[in-house]
Amino acid sequence: MNVLKNTKRIEENVTPLGVPAVEGEIREFIRRDVAVRPEPNELPTDKLTSLIDRVTEASIKEIDALIAEMQSVRDFLRTEGERMQRELTGYAHVNQAAVATVKIVTDSVSQWKSAIRRTA
């Protein structure tokens, strides 16, 4: 029963000549736009070229916008990576200084304990 419903839906979208309705609409659009008589100094391919240019223009603009956006993200990621590298380097220096300070304090406390034990 589902097969019959699907077949009926497909048949509804097909023209009497067996061409899908969308394809027929595209053909009609091209006929209307391209099949117009050319201007005296215009070649028939000029209309087709113009049509192709208009159809592809939106896609090209979108691709260009995506490329620009991706370049922007790339630049952001690069600068963030550099910033994080600087911060990590700074933290490493602070950590080394803290370890050195703890070592000095530990050595000092050990010397005080030794001195207290000798006097006691």
N, C-alpha and C positions, 0 to 999 in steps of 0.2 A: 504493500500500500504506500509506503514511503517512496518507493521508486516511482510510482505513478505521480505522486505530488511533485517530486523533483523534476521529472520529465515535463510536467505541465509548466513549472516555473521556467524551465529552459526554453520551452516552446513559446512562452509569452514574450521572451526577450529576443526572438528571432523574427526577422521580417519575412514576408511571403516568399521572397527569393531564397530564403535559407541563410541569409547573412545576419549575423548578430546585430542587434539594434545599435549598439555602441559603434561598431565598425561602420555601419551605415551612416551614422551621424558624423563620424570623422570624414568619411568620403564626401558627404554633402558639404561639410565645412570647407574642405579643400577645393571642391568644385566651385563653390561660391567665391572663395578668396583667390584661387589661382586661375580658374577658367575664364576670367574676365579678359576681354580683348586687350592685348598689350598696347601700350602707348606707341606712337610711330617709331621712336628710337629705342624702344625697350624690348629686350629679348624675353621670350616666355619663361625662361629660367629665372629671370629677375624677380618675378612674383613669387615663385617657389622659394627662392633664397630669402626673400623678405619674410615669408611665412615661417620658414625654419628659424630665422633670426628671432622673430617674436616669440616663438614657442620655447626656444632655448634660453632666452634672455632671463627669465625668472629663475630658472635652475642655476644659471651661471652666477646670478647675483646672490642667491642663497649659498652656493658653494663658496663664493668669495667672502661672504659674511662669516661662514663657519671657519674658514681659514684664518681670518682676522681674529676671531674669538679664540681659536686654538693657539695662535701666536701670542695673544695676550695672556692666556693661561700658562703657556710655556715660560714667558718672561716672569710672571708672578712666581711660578715654581722655582725658577732659577734664582731669583732674588731671595726668596724664602730659604732656599737651600744654603745660599751664601751666608745669610743672617744666622741660621742655625749653626753653621760651621764656626762662625765667629764666637757665638755664645758658648758652644761646647769647648772651644779653645780657652775661653775665659774661665769656664768652670773647671777645666783641667788645671789651669794655673792656680786657681783658688784652692783646689783640692790638694795640690802639691804643697802649697804654703801651709795649709791646715795640718797635713801629715808632718811636715817639718816642725811646726809649732808643737804638736802633740809629742813628738820625739824629744824636743828640747825640754818640755815640761816634765815628761817621764824621767829623763836623765836627771833633771834638777831634783825631783822628788826622791829619786833613788839615792842621790848624793846626800840629801838631807837625812834620809833614813839611816844611811851608813854612818853619818856624823853623829846622829843621836844615839845609835847603838854603841859607838866607841866611847862616848862620854858617859853612858849609863852604866 
